[in-house]
Amino acid sequence: MKLSNDSITVNQNTYYLFASNTGLYAVSGQNEDISHSEIQQNELVHDPRHMQGYTDQLKSYLLGKTKSFNFPLHITGTQFQQTV
């Protein structure tokens, strides 16, 4: 699967965002090792334009300007896991 990605820095903390064509897939912090994660098993494409809605909303949330998100999520797991 192709995942678009970008990063934001808020209050000296960097966050990495990953999204598929159906929604936000994952967010990781600067100290997380994703080298062996499921994320690395995908084709990663740096695409700030595609990620703009995700990065803007997460930055606004981290700065305390908003308390909710209105973007889609890419949900994975079993049928049971997806319903919980």
Beta strands, then each sheet from edge to edge (+ up, - down):
strand 1: 2-10
strand 2: 13-19
strand 3: 24-29
strand 4: 43-46
sheet 1: 3+ 2- 1+ 4+
end
